[in-house]
């Protein structure tokens, strides 16, 4: 009887602990979401926006995110449509070309939307902040992503056309 009582107490304690951790995990009120602070938070912090600038920036960012989210959904749908044709016996090249053109048009709109967003952010900034924003954007454009995500490494001078060395 005592063994069962101890088991029930331990089981109850484990259930309570699990409930507590699940509650803490799912009830976070952090605006940043599960991935932490986003790039917008980084930009606002780096530019040291005042309260008015921060509010306007958050409004711009929310609108930008919604626009980009819609464009990304459209692009994903078009790409699905394109690659669904891989299993077709015969593929009409003009149809594939038309879908690729639509994808390119959506990508162009996405890039223009991003440019307009940063142009609007620049309009919020004072002169010092504008220079800092310009350097942040240039740094972001020239920074490489994580290894393995941008294709093969660039070759140095004189290495054009040579095969890679054998791996042993």
C-alpha positions as CSV (number, residue, x, y, z in Angstrom):
1,X,0.0,0.0,0.0
2,X,2.8,2.4,0.9
3,X,4.6,1.7,-2.4
4,X,1.4,2.6,-4.4
5,X,1.0,5.8,-2.3
6,X,4.5,6.9,-3.1
7,X,4.0,6.1,-6.8
8,X,0.8,8.2,-6.8
9,X,2.5,11.1,-5.1
10,X,5.4,11.0,-7.7
11,X,3.0,10.7,-10.6
12,X,1.0,13.7,-9.3
13,X,4.2,15.7,-8.9
14,X,5.3,14.9,-12.5
15,X,1.8,15.9,-13.8
16,X,2.0,19.2,-12.0
17,X,5.5,19.9,-13.2
18,X,4.5,19.1,-16.8
19,X,1.5,21.3,-16.5
20,X,3.6,24.2,-15.2
21,X,6.2,23.9,-18.0
22,X,3.5,23.7,-20.7
23,X,1.8,26.7,-19.2
24,X,5.1,28.7,-19.1
25,X,6.0,27.6,-22.7
26,X,2.7,28.4,-24.3
27,X,1.7,31.5,-22.3
28,X,4.6,33.7,-23.1
29,X,3.5,37.2,-23.9
30,X,6.7,38.1,-25.8
31,X,5.9,39.9,-29.0
32,X,9.0,38.5,-30.6
33,X,7.6,35.1,-31.0
34,X,9.5,31.8,-30.7
35,X,12.5,32.8,-32.7
36,X,13.4,35.8,-30.7
37,X,13.7,39.4,-31.7
38,X,13.2,40.0,-35.4
39,X,15.2,42.3,-37.7
40,X,12.8,45.1,-37.2
41,X,13.6,45.2,-33.5
42,X,17.3,45.1,-34.3
43,X,17.0,48.1,-36.7
44,X,14.9,50.2,-34.3
45,X,17.3,49.5,-31.4
46,X,20.4,50.3,-33.6
47,X,18.9,53.5,-34.8
48,X,17.9,54.5,-31.3
49,X,14.4,55.6,-32.3
50,X,12.4,57.8,-30.0
51,X,8.9,56.7,-28.9
52,X,7.2,58.5,-31.9
53,X,9.6,57.0,-34.4
54,X,9.3,53.6,-32.8
55,X,5.5,53.6,-33.2
56,X,5.6,54.7,-36.8
57,X,8.3,52.1,-37.5
58,X,6.2,49.4,-36.0
59,X,3.2,50.4,-38.1
60,X,5.4,50.4,-41.2
61,X,6.9,47.1,-40.3
62,X,3.5,45.4,-39.7
63,X,2.2,46.6,-43.1
64,X,5.4,45.5,-44.8
65,X,5.2,42.0,-43.2
66,X,1.6,41.6,-44.4
67,X,2.5,42.6,-47.9
68,X,5.6,40.3,-48.0
69,X,3.6,37.4,-46.5
70,X,1.1,37.7,-49.3
71,X,3.8,37.9,-51.9
72,X,5.6,34.9,-50.5
73,X,2.4,32.9,-50.5
74,X,1.8,33.8,-54.1
75,X,5.4,32.8,-55.0
76,X,5.1,29.5,-53.1
77,X,1.9,28.7,-55.0
78,X,3.4,29.5,-58.4
79,X,6.5,27.4,-57.6
80,X,4.3,24.5,-56.5
81,X,2.4,24.8,-59.8
82,X,5.6,24.9,-61.7
83,X,7.2,21.8,-60.0
84,X,3.9,19.9,-60.1
85,X,4.6,19.6,-63.8
86,X,7.7,17.5,-63.2
87,X,5.6,14.4,-63.2
88,X,3.8,15.2,-66.4
89,X,4.6,13.1,-69.4
90,X,4.7,16.1,-71.7
91,X,5.6,19.6,-70.6
92,X,4.6,22.6,-72.5
93,X,7.6,24.9,-72.5
94,X,5.5,28.0,-73.0
95,X,3.4,27.2,-70.0
96,X,6.5,26.6,-67.8
97,X,8.0,29.8,-69.2
98,X,4.8,31.7,-68.3
99,X,4.9,30.4,-64.7
100,X,8.5,31.3,-64.4
101,X,7.7,34.8,-65.7
102,X,5.0,35.2,-63.1
103,X,7.4,34.1,-60.3
104,X,9.9,36.7,-61.5
105,X,7.2,39.4,-61.5
106,X,6.3,38.5,-58.0
107,X,9.9,38.5,-56.9
108,X,10.3,42.0,-58.5
109,X,7.3,43.3,-56.6
110,X,8.8,41.8,-53.4
111,X,12.1,43.6,-53.9
112,X,10.4,46.9,-54.7
113,X,8.2,46.5,-51.6
114,X,11.4,46.0,-49.5
115,X,13.0,49.0,-51.1
116,X,10.0,51.2,-50.4
117,X,9.9,49.9,-46.8
118,X,13.5,51.0,-46.2
119,X,12.8,54.3,-48.0
120,X,9.9,54.9,-45.6
121,X,12.1,54.0,-42.6
122,X,14.7,56.4,-43.9
123,X,12.0,59.1,-44.0
124,X,11.5,58.6,-40.2
125,X,15.2,59.1,-39.4
126,X,17.2,62.2,-38.6
127,X,20.4,62.7,-40.5
128,X,22.6,60.7,-38.2
129,X,20.1,57.8,-38.2
130,X,19.9,57.9,-42.0
131,X,23.7,57.4,-42.3
132,X,23.5,54.5,-39.7
133,X,20.6,53.0,-41.6
134,X,22.5,53.1,-44.8
135,X,25.5,51.3,-43.3
136,X,23.2,48.7,-41.7
137,X,21.6,48.0,-45.0
138,X,24.9,47.8,-46.9
139,X,26.3,45.5,-44.3
140,X,23.2,43.2,-44.5
141,X,23.4,43.2,-48.3
142,X,27.1,42.2,-48.3
143,X,27.0,39.8,-45.5
144,X,26.9,36.1,-46.4
145,X,24.4,33.8,-44.8
146,X,25.2,30.7,-42.9
147,X,27.7,28.3,-44.5
148,X,26.2,26.0,-47.1
149,X,23.2,28.3,-48.0
150,X,24.8,30.5,-50.7
151,X,26.1,27.8,-53.0
152,X,29.7,26.8,-53.4
153,X,32.6,29.0,-52.2
154,X,34.1,31.5,-54.6
155,X,37.3,30.5,-56.3
156,X,40.4,32.6,-56.0
157,X,42.3,34.0,-59.0
158,X,43.8,31.4,-61.3
159,X,41.4,28.6,-60.2
160,X,38.9,29.1,-63.0
161,X,38.1,25.9,-64.9
162,X,40.1,23.6,-62.6
163,X,38.3,20.7,-61.0
164,X,38.3,20.6,-57.2
165,X,41.2,18.6,-55.6
166,X,40.4,14.9,-54.9
167,X,39.1,14.1,-51.4
168,X,40.8,11.2,-49.6
